[in-house]
Amino acid sequence: MNREIRRRTSVVGIFPNESSYIRLGTTYLMEYAEDWSVSRAYLGQESIAATLTTAA
């Protein structure tokens, strides 16, 4: 994860202020967390939909 943040910051080069650097890092971390939560789900969307359809 640190390697990817370092790569993205080196692409940008110079940041105008500290908050822009924090925004870039935060955006990547949010994207990473979202990808992780979707890929690590115990129940997929298909199985949840099938369960709801069966229950209704």
CNS distance restraints for C-alpha pairs under 8 A (distance, minus, plus):
assign (resid   1 and name CA) (resid   5 and name CA) 6.40 0.50 0.50
assign (resid   2 and name CA) (resid   6 and name CA) 6.05 0.50 0.50
assign (resid   3 and name CA) (resid   7 and name CA) 6.11 0.50 0.50
assign (resid   4 and name CA) (resid   8 and name CA) 6.19 0.50 0.50
assign (resid   5 and name CA) (resid   9 and name CA) 6.15 0.50 0.50
assign (resid   5 and name CA) (resid  25 and name CA) 6.34 0.50 0.50
assign (resid   5 and name CA) (resid  28 and name CA) 7.24 0.50 0.50
assign (resid   6 and name CA) (resid  10 and name CA) 6.15 0.50 0.50
assign (resid   7 and name CA) (resid  11 and name CA) 6.41 0.50 0.50
assign (resid   8 and name CA) (resid  12 and name CA) 6.65 0.50 0.50
assign (resid   9 and name CA) (resid  13 and name CA) 6.12 0.50 0.50
assign (resid   9 and name CA) (resid  21 and name CA) 7.74 0.50 0.50
assign (resid   9 and name CA) (resid  24 and name CA) 7.80 0.50 0.50
assign (resid  15 and name CA) (resid  20 and name CA) 6.46 0.50 0.50
assign (resid  15 and name CA) (resid  21 and name CA) 6.26 0.50 0.50
assign (resid  16 and name CA) (resid  20 and name CA) 6.93 0.50 0.50
assign (resid  17 and name CA) (resid  21 and name CA) 6.96 0.50 0.50
assign (resid  18 and name CA) (resid  22 and name CA) 6.33 0.50 0.50
assign (resid  19 and name CA) (resid  23 and name CA) 6.08 0.50 0.50
assign (resid  20 and name CA) (resid  24 and name CA) 6.35 0.50 0.50
assign (resid  21 and name CA) (resid  25 and name CA) 6.41 0.50 0.50
assign (resid  22 and name CA) (resid  26 and name CA) 5.95 0.50 0.50
assign (resid  23 and name CA) (resid  27 and name CA) 5.95 0.50 0.50
assign (resid  24 and name CA) (resid  28 and name CA) 6.38 0.50 0.50
assign (resid  25 and name CA) (resid  29 and name CA) 6.24 0.50 0.50
assign (resid  26 and name CA) (resid  30 and name CA) 6.09 0.50 0.50
assign (resid  27 and name CA) (resid  31 and name CA) 6.21 0.50 0.50
assign (resid  28 and name CA) (resid  32 and name CA) 6.07 0.50 0.50
assign (resid  29 and name CA) (resid  33 and name CA) 6.07 0.50 0.50
assign (resid  30 and name CA) (resid  34 and name CA) 6.15 0.50 0.50
assign (resid  31 and name CA) (resid  35 and name CA) 6.20 0.50 0.50
assign (resid  32 and name CA) (resid  36 and name CA) 6.07 0.50 0.50
assign (resid  33 and name CA) (resid  37 and name CA) 6.06 0.50 0.50
assign (resid  34 and name CA) (resid  38 and name CA) 6.22 0.50 0.50
assign (resid  35 and name CA) (resid  39 and name CA) 6.12 0.50 0.50
assign (resid  36 and name CA) (resid  40 and name CA) 5.88 0.50 0.50
assign (resid  37 and name CA) (resid  41 and name CA) 6.10 0.50 0.50
assign (resid  43 and name CA) (resid  47 and name CA) 6.30 0.50 0.50
assign (resid  43 and name CA) (resid  48 and name CA) 6.64 0.50 0.50
assign (resid  44 and name CA) (resid  48 and name CA) 6.41 0.50 0.50
assign (resid  45 and name CA) (resid  49 and name CA) 6.07 0.50 0.50
assign (resid  46 and name CA) (resid  50 and name CA) 6.13 0.50 0.50
assign (resid  47 and name CA) (resid  51 and name CA) 6.14 0.50 0.50
assign (resid  48 and name CA) (resid  52 and name CA) 6.22 0.50 0.50
assign (resid  49 and name CA) (resid  53 and name CA) 6.08 0.50 0.50
assign (resid  50 and name CA) (resid  54 and name CA) 6.09 0.50 0.50
assign (resid  51 and name CA) (resid  55 and name CA) 6.08 0.50 0.50
assign (resid  52 and name CA) (resid  56 and name CA) 6.14 0.50 0.50
